[in-house]
Structures are given as structure tokens and as C-alpha cells.
């Protein structure tokens, strides 16, 4: 990237409530703040606590974020089929779709985007903690887009997770690397 060039990352993360969708977006926003970027995080969820739909929009930019509401994105992470159905058209040409192929059983029909299918839930279960599926997907996003650095994600974890969960951070960082190298 040349000096003075603005980076703008508009991301949608979507799935069912209880999958960590909103937390994933919050982690990206905190990591971006740590890097001195301008960020917005806008959660959206149905009236159900778990099992209902959940999504969030995240904007990470070197420039001012004009609105947290986005009508298109350059990256989409989906953790269920209905979310792919709903949001795949939001991805701009040459954008990125990352899906958990353990739960999203189809590929996008679009030929103008990159679609990476990762069996994140299966990999997380194999690693001993199903809740790490989102971290695997974030690792892939970070490696493909450079939206934030892994080190900033670790700092975000320390700021967001309660102290009694800090013992999980080293394991989460190992899991992040699985997604980054997938």
C-alpha cells in the first residue's frame, strides 16, 4: 500500500445467536482501535437470545467512518446457510466470503468473489472447544485482508474477556493461527 492510501474494510459477520457473531465483530473493532484506526461496530439480532439470527457490521478505516450502517461489504463471514442466502449479494465484486463449511452446506454461486470454505466448527471441536470456530474464521479474515494484526487481536481479547477467561487467550491465539494458515 502506498503512503497516503486509505484502507477501508467493511465487514459483515452473520449466523445464529449463540455462535459468538457479535463478539467476533467486537473483537475486530477493539483490535482496530488498538491500531489507531477509526472503527464502528453495529450489532443486529432477533428477539430470541440463542438460535435466532444475529449479524453485525464492522467498519475499520484509516479515515473517518461516516456511518456504521453499510449496504455493501468487502468481506463477509457466515456461520449458517440463511446468512449466506441473505448477505452474499452485499459483497462487492472482488470481495471475500468466508463460510463455516461445517454449517454452511453450499458454496456461493457468484464468480466475482473469492469464497473460502473452512470447516471451522469441526476444527474447533477437534481442538476441544466448539466456541473457537469464530476465532478460526477471524484468523482467515485477518490473513486475507490484513484488517488487523494478530497481536492487536490478542490485546482485544485481554480487554474484552473477563479476567477469569484470560487463561484461554494463549489457546485462542493458537487457534487463530489455524485460521490464518488455512
Phi and psi in degrees as a GROMACS rama.xvg file:
@    title "Ramachandran Plot"
@    xaxis  label "Phi"
@    yaxis  label "Psi"
@TYPE xy
-79.2996  157.051  UNK-2
-62.5997  136.43  UNK-3
89.3955  -8.72291  UNK-4
-79.7732  128.695  UNK-5
-80.0643  140.007  UNK-6
-106.264  132.698  UNK-7
-130.642  118.47  UNK-8
-117.029  116.676  UNK-9
-112.899  120.198  UNK-10
-127.796  138.954  UNK-11
-119.173  133.303  UNK-12
-120.168  129.856  UNK-13
-144.223  149.802  UNK-14
175.427  -152.678  UNK-15
-92.3563  152.078  UNK-16
-60.2009  142.14  UNK-17
96.0476  -6.88799  UNK-18
-91.1055  -2.36543  UNK-19
87.535  17.6273  UNK-20
-57.1796  -52.1002  UNK-21
-67.175  -37.2337  UNK-22
-64.3172  -37.7454  UNK-23
-60.1603  -45.9389  UNK-24
-64.2571  -40.3302  UNK-25
-62.5787  -39.0089  UNK-26
-62.9465  -43.1095  UNK-27
-61.3784  -45.3118  UNK-28
-61.5651  -45.7921  UNK-29
-63.0649  -41.5642  UNK-30
-63.2597  -41.2961  UNK-31
-62.8899  -41.7447  UNK-32
-59.9517  -42.1347  UNK-33
-59.5569  -33.4976  UNK-34
-84.3813  4.67912  UNK-35
80.9073  16.6283  UNK-36
-90.6722  162.545  UNK-37
-88.2916  135.49  UNK-38
-138.298  157.66  UNK-39
-140.733  150.218  UNK-40
-138.947  119.467  UNK-41
-124.799  104.148  UNK-42
-81.0799  152.19  UNK-43
-146.338  131.117  UNK-44
-153.327  156.437  UNK-45
-77.2087  177.984  UNK-46
-70.2523  -18.3658  UNK-47
-76.5561  146.519  UNK-48
-78.6504  -50.8812  UNK-49
-124.899  140.327  UNK-50
93.8259  -18.7851  UNK-51
-80.2355  177.799  UNK-52
-77.5622  148.215  UNK-53
-146.552  140.389  UNK-54
-153.977  163.771  UNK-55
-147.784  151.849  UNK-56
-110.52  133.864  UNK-57
-127.464  133.676  UNK-58
-120.74  128.864  UNK-59
-127.466  120.239  UNK-60
-145.119  152.215  UNK-61
-77.4448  -20.6655  UNK-62
-103.867  176.046  UNK-63
-62.0181  138.073  UNK-64
-88.4202  115.773  UNK-65
-78.1848  -28.2815  UNK-66
-157.826  142.231  UNK-67
-78.9037  -11.9052  UNK-68
-88.0607  123.369  UNK-69
-120.219  142.057  UNK-70
-105.1  -7.6593  UNK-71
-149.596  162.403  UNK-72
-143.775  157.355  UNK-73
-96.4485  -11.3283  UNK-74
-141.067  140.345  UNK-75
-134.046  130.091  UNK-76
-114.808  126.801  UNK-77
-125.891  141.51  UNK-78
-120.374  13.3631  UNK-79
-158.472  159.767  UNK-80
-60.9678  -46.3123  UNK-81
-57.7976  -30.8716  UNK-82
-71.0124  -37.2848  UNK-83
-64.4229  -44.7297  UNK-84
-55.9782  -44.6736  UNK-85
-75.0991  -41.5253  UNK-86
-106.55  -9.16878  UNK-87
-60.8889  -29.4015  UNK-88
-73.513  -13.6754  UNK-89
-76.3843  -19.9159  UNK-90
-76.2211  128.384  UNK-91
-69.8577  155.443  UNK-92
-53.4645  141.883  UNK-93
70.056  12.8113  UNK-94
-80.6781  -173.56  UNK-95
-127.792  131.128  UNK-96
-118.284  127.892  UNK-97
-119.084  124.558  UNK-98
-126.813  150.038  UNK-99
-83.2155  100.131  UNK-100
-69.8398  -8.68306  UNK-101
-70.3051  -25.3343  UNK-102
-121.099  -25.3136  UNK-103
-103.276  108.635  UNK-104
-92.2544  7.7092  UNK-105
-134.459  157.921  UNK-106
-92.9476  161.6  UNK-107
-68.3945  150.132  UNK-108
-88.2057  -5.68187  UNK-109
-74.6483  139.397  UNK-110
-106.025  -2.79304  UNK-111
-101.298  12.6813  UNK-112
-132.217  162.369  UNK-113
-93.6744  128.182  UNK-114
-119.009  117.779  UNK-115
-108.078  121.772  UNK-116
-106.75  117.328  UNK-117
-119.911  130.684  UNK-118
-76.6872  62.5569  UNK-119
-61.2984  -43.2933  UNK-120
-64.4832  -42.9511  UNK-121
-62.1159  -45.8455  UNK-122
-61.5186  -39.6267  UNK-123
-66.6449  -42.3034  UNK-124
-62.7413  -43.6808  UNK-125
-60.2933  -31.7513  UNK-126
-82.7294  -5.22695  UNK-127
101.783  1.73344  UNK-128
-152.676  104.169  UNK-129
-56.8814  -29.4162  UNK-130
-69.8223  -9.7467  UNK-131
-79.437  -2.26587  UNK-132
-56.9782  -43.4147  UNK-133
-63.0023  -35.9523  UNK-134
-65.9863  -37.824  UNK-135
-62.22  -45.2911  UNK-136
-64.2127  -39.9647  UNK-137
-63.8492  -39.0576  UNK-138
-57.6358  -42.736  UNK-139
-63.0768  -44.0749  UNK-140
-59.9374  -46.8166  UNK-141
-61.7272  -41.9069  UNK-142
-67.7181  -37.3705  UNK-143
-81.8974  -27.6233  UNK-144
-117.174  -18.9536  UNK-145
57.7924  28.9268  UNK-146
-58.383  -41.643  UNK-147
-145.588  163.405  UNK-148
-89.5578  153.802  UNK-149
-58.4  -37.5649  UNK-150
-62.2818  -37.0734  UNK-151
-70.8444  -33.7411  UNK-152
-62.9159  -41.2852  UNK-153
-62.58  -40.6192  UNK-154
-66.1571  -38.5785  UNK-155
-60.6213  -42.8662  UNK-156
-58.1379  -43.471  UNK-157
-64.3764  -32.2901  UNK-158
-82.2201  -29.7626  UNK-159
-94.8285  -42.6273  UNK-160
-71.2741  144.018  UNK-161
-66.5263  153.922  UNK-162
-55.2316  -33.9576  UNK-163
-72.2136  -4.14662  UNK-164
-111.127  3.01816  UNK-165
-63.5266  -24.1065  UNK-166
-64.4466  -18.2978  UNK-167
-82.1905  -15.5431  UNK-168
-59.1354  -46.0252  UNK-169
-58.908  -39.5783  UNK-170
-67.6503  -40.3418  UNK-171
-62.8628  -36.1159  UNK-172
-68.0181  -35.2275  UNK-173
-65.7588  -41.1405  UNK-174
-65.934  -38.7996  UNK-175
-57.4052  -39.2324  UNK-176
-64.6803  -31.5989  UNK-177
-60.5728  -47.016  UNK-178
-66.9625  -36.6678  UNK-179
-66.9064  -30.0414  UNK-180
-101.077  2.27919  UNK-181
